[in-house]
Amino acid sequence: MDEKNDILSLTFDELQDYFADIGEKPFRGRQVFRWLHNRCVADFDEMTDLAKDLRQRLPDLARITRLEITEEQLAEDGTRKYRFGLHDGLEIEGVFMPEAKRATLCISTQVGCAMGCAFCATGTMGLVRNLSAGEIVGQVEAVVSALRDGAQDRPVSNVVFMGMGEPLANLDAVASAVDILLHPMGLNLGRRHLTVSTVGLLPAMERFVREVPVRLAVSLNATTDEQRSRLMPINRKHPIAELMKTCRNLPLQQNYRITFEYVMFKGINDQDEDIERLARLVKDVHAKVNLIPYNPCEGLPFEAPDEARVRVFADRLSDLHVTAMVRRSRGDKLKAACGQLVTGLKSL
């Protein structure tokens, strides 16, 4: 798609500049932004407060290419797994998880992923391509529209960039998508209600914290370089000591904590010594730890620890003054849980 015509990817300020560039008043950008990102319309003709001649002119200048929900699966716990069709025939996946006090949507930032984590189904695809900001935001708006049409009483309140892809490898688009999602004339999500995850791309982490005012989650998943390099190839470039030094020195916004995601694998990173090492690693970082029992992926040689072992791990971390919680799987029977998202096309 021609990026200059990808009107859904333009931030509020960029959209005002865009209309000025085509000889219109900048306030037209504000009107169009509201139609696109609050009312989620898909056709310029629906923007009834625009002059008729402008509505007729816009299709020759810009595109509104909405994502199509091509498949929806519903689990007993209310989790919904969505497959989205993109303009070029590719597909991505996302997951909606309603709870009593929040409703979280997990979205993707790439088709596939280049990080090659050994335990992740998405990594088996390789990287096919980055998503545009409009395609990232489009997942949220497609689900919001679907829930409205279904008269759901729990709309999307939280968004996590933890689906397919490495968000910080597509940081420009992610930053623009966050800007759009936060804007009060759009969906107006709260800063504390958005979280972006990374395997640990260090220069991008520093830029992210400076420029993007939402929460950061870091996939740690190990307490030694031997473990982490086996699980996550990025560790060979940025070993644990370098990662933790960066995390300690990040200029976090006031009262923000890094979330360390720690996927637990039976017999690999769930031992007593891992508890001690993990507590030492995070001791000087303003952080919390999410413990995630591994979600099985077909063809990958890992298992989750039993529930009793996970509980011992969490309790002993608490005894060592580490804020830790166990994140239970949602939608694992749909292959919608953490690490299970994958579509058919592989990288070429």
Secondary structure, 3 states (H helix, E strand, C coil): CCHHHEHHHCCHHHHHHHHHHCCCCCHHHHHHHHHHHCCCCCCHHHCCCCCHHHHHHHHHCCECCCCEEEEEEECCCCCEEEEEECCCCCEEEEEEEECCCCEEEECCCEEECCCCCCCCCHHHHCEEEECCHHHHHHHHHHHHHHHHHCCCCCCCCEEEECCCCCHHHHHHHHHHHHHHHHCCCCCCCCHHHEEEEECCCHHHHHHHHHHCCCEEEEECCCCCHHHHHHHCCHHHHCCHHHHHHHHHHCCCCCCCCEEEEEEECCCCCCCHHHHHHHHHHHCCCCEEEEEEECCCCCCCCCCCCCHHHHHHHHHHHHHCCCCEEECCCCCHHHCCCCCCCCCCCCCC
